[in-house]
Amino acid sequence: MPIIVNLDVMMAKRKMSLNELSEQVGITPANLSILKTGKAKAIRLETLDAICRVLECQPGDLLEFRAD
């Protein structure tokens, strides 16, 4: 898929663990892990908003488009 999820990069920059982020965002660590590994087929805007608020970043910091 040409959409790359850079959630792990932002989490590392903020020194935040998966469990900390999932707790603050309000989603399960399993669902957050699926998103982090790029296996998610979709993300709710509400979830993206919460992640951006917690990590203090923009959606473009988390998602990247790479054409083949």
Backbone hydrogen bonds, N-H to C=O, Kabsch-Sander energy under -0.5 kcal/mol:
donor,donor_aa,acceptor,acceptor_aa,energy
4,I,2,P,-0.6
4,I,64,E,-3.8
6,N,4,I,-0.6
6,N,62,L,-3.9
10,M,6,N,-1.8
11,M,7,L,-2.6
12,A,8,D,-2.0
13,K,9,V,-2.3
14,R,10,M,-1.9
15,K,12,A,-0.9
16,M,11,M,-2.6
21,L,17,S,-2.5
22,S,18,L,-2.7
23,E,19,N,-2.1
24,Q,20,E,-2.2
25,V,21,L,-2.6
26,G,22,S,-2.3
27,I,22,S,-1.4
32,L,28,T,-2.2
33,S,29,P,-2.4
34,I,30,A,-1.9
35,L,31,N,-1.8
36,K,32,L,-2.8
37,T,33,S,-2.3
38,G,35,L,-1.3
39,K,34,I,-1.8
40,A,34,I,-1.0
48,L,44,R,-2.4
49,D,45,L,-2.7
50,A,46,E,-2.0
51,I,47,T,-2.6
52,C,48,L,-2.5
53,R,49,D,-2.2
54,V,50,A,-2.3
55,L,51,I,-2.8
56,E,52,C,-0.9
57,C,52,C,-1.8
61,D,58,Q,-1.8
62,L,58,Q,-0.7
62,L,59,P,-1.2
63,L,59,P,-2.3
64,E,4,I,-2.3
66,R,2,P,-3.4
66,R,64,E,-0.5
